[in-house]
Amino acid sequence: MRFFIELAFDGTNYHGWQVQPNANTVQNELNNALSKILNNTIEVVGAGRTDAGVHAKQLFAHFDFSENIDTESLKNKLNGFLNKDIVIKNIFYVHDETHARFTAVSRTYEYKISTEKNPFDKNTMYSFRKLDINKMIQACSFLIGNKDFTSFSKSHTQNYTNNCNIFFASWFEEQGALVFRIKADRFLRNMVRAIVGTMIMIGEGKIEPQQMENIINSKDRSSAGFSVPAHALFLLKVEYPKIN
């Protein structure tokens, strides 16, 4: 039987989602907790990989188990076992062919920039001087659609394709912060952080919004902006068709 886990985590103390040798990761913590509670070797499969320091307000993972499970009891046990920076929101049965990564139809990320110095935002926002949000919003229109986003990808990732279909991208102001929200069917490694770094160049007036189109078409990482720090990036939402 296949089970889905809905979770959220603060990524500050983790080297990303995916299990890695000699590194503390969210997937490793979840594998260890489930294996001990269920007295079996459990390996969860996540909806995607988040980089070191990136947070998730919603992520899904699945695992297989041969026996019936009291999902509410398992949720409570996991929350008691795991560190406080990982929270299990829900556990539920799904069809056996449903896959946390491949069945997902979209992911939404959010990046937060604080334009005012605030000691309480240092772990969740990137501080930066004043930016022209209107120019940054204009640049978003060039991101929409199914395009090759090599210019915003980490090199040598061995992806089968660098094409992503972006459904939505925009900036808005929220409680003294500038927030970038982007939704797509998939994302490349480092993609959102590289896009935001390029947007900052536009917001500073270093390049014009229209230059975003040329950067995408160049398929050259060196033509885009810097990669912003990970601590202000959140995986906001993962969406599926009806799965249970």
C-alpha positions, -999 to 999 in steps of 0.1 A, spaced: 0 0 0 12 35 -7 9 64 17 14 101 11 28 124 37 22 161 37 48 180 57 64 214 62 99 223 75 123 251 83 153 243 62 178 264 82 195 234 98 193 210 69 215 204 38 184 203 16 158 176 12 176 147 -5 197 121 14 234 128 11 265 112 27 276 129 59 249 156 57 218 163 77 188 163 54 150 163 58 146 131 38 171 113 60 153 125 92 120 112 78 134 79 67 150 73 101 118 82 120 95 61 99 119 31 100 120 32 138 83 37 143 72 10 118 101 -13 126 109 -16 89 134 0 65 114 29 50 126 52 22 104 81 13 102 97 -22 97 134 -22 79 157 -47 112 174 -55 145 185 -41 151 216 -21 185 231 -18 203 236 15 186 263 37 154 264 16 121 260 35 89 243 26 54 253 37 40 223 19 59 193 5 46 158 -2 64 125 0 53 89 -4 63 55 10 51 19 6 42 -4 34 26 -39 34 3 -35 64 -26 -13 73 -16 19 92 -35 41 116 -25 73 98 -36 97 126 -16 77 152 15 76 129 12 113 123 12 120 160 41 96 166 62 112 139 56 147 152 67 135 186 98 119 172 110 145 147 127 178 155 104 208 159 116 222 126 98 194 107 60 191 110 38 163 96 5 178 86 -13 147 72 -8 111 61 -32 94 38 -36 64 15 -33 68 -23 -35 46 -54 -4 24 -58 6 41 -90 5 76 -75 39 92 -73 49 121 -51 72 135 -78 59 124 -111 21 128 -104 25 164 -93 12 189 -119 27 221 -104 50 236 -78 48 271 -64 78 289 -49 80 322 -30 110 344 -23 109 373 2 130 405 2 130 429 31 138 465 21 141 475 57 165 462 84 146 439 107 164 415 131 134 392 132 135 385 95 171 375 91 164 338 88 135 341 63 141 372 42 169 386 21 177 422 30 182 446 1 179 483 -6 150 499 -25 140 482 -57 116 493 -85 89 467 -82 71 479 -112 100 471 -135 103 437 -118 67 430 -125 72 440 -162 100 415 -165 78 386 -152 58 386 -185 89 372 -203 90 342 -180 55 328 -188 52 298 -210 71 266 -219 107 277 -224 143 266 -221 155 280 -188 192 270 -191 202 306 -183 189 301 -148 201 266 -141 231 252 -123 256 237 -148 260 199 -153 228 188 -137 222 161 -163 185 170 -168 167 153 -197 155 188 -206 158 223 -193 123 233 -205 98 243 -179 63 255 -183 58 286 -161 21 293 -154 24 323 -132 51 348 -120 47 381 -103 59 404 -75 38 420 -48 42 439 -16 33 423 17 39 438 52 70 457 43 85 430 21 87 424 -17 75 389 -25 82 370 -57 58 341 -64 63 317 -93 43 285 -103 55 260 -129 52 223 -138 89 218 -128 119 238 -118 156 234 -125 183 234 -97 189 270 -85 164 283 -110 142 305 -88 172 320 -69 189 329 -103 157 344 -116 153 365 -84 190 377 -87 183 388 -123 151 406 -111 171 425 -86 194 438 -113 163 450 -131 149 465 -99 182 484 -94 180 498 -129 211 480 -141 193 463 -170 158 470 -185 129 445 -180 130 436 -217 165 422 -213 149 392 -195 138 379 -229 174 381 -243 188 364 -212 164 335 -216 171 331 -253 209 331 -247 207 298 -228 238 311 -210 240 311 -172 266 339 -172 242 363 -189 218 361 -159 221 377 -125 236 363 -93 220 336 -73 203 350 -42 207 333 -8 186 302 0 172 313 34 145 335 19 131 308 -5 100 288 3 84 259 -15 49 271 -10 26 245 -26 27 213 -46 -5 204 -66 -18 171 -78 -49 159 -97 -73 139 -75 -50 114 -58 -71 95 -32 
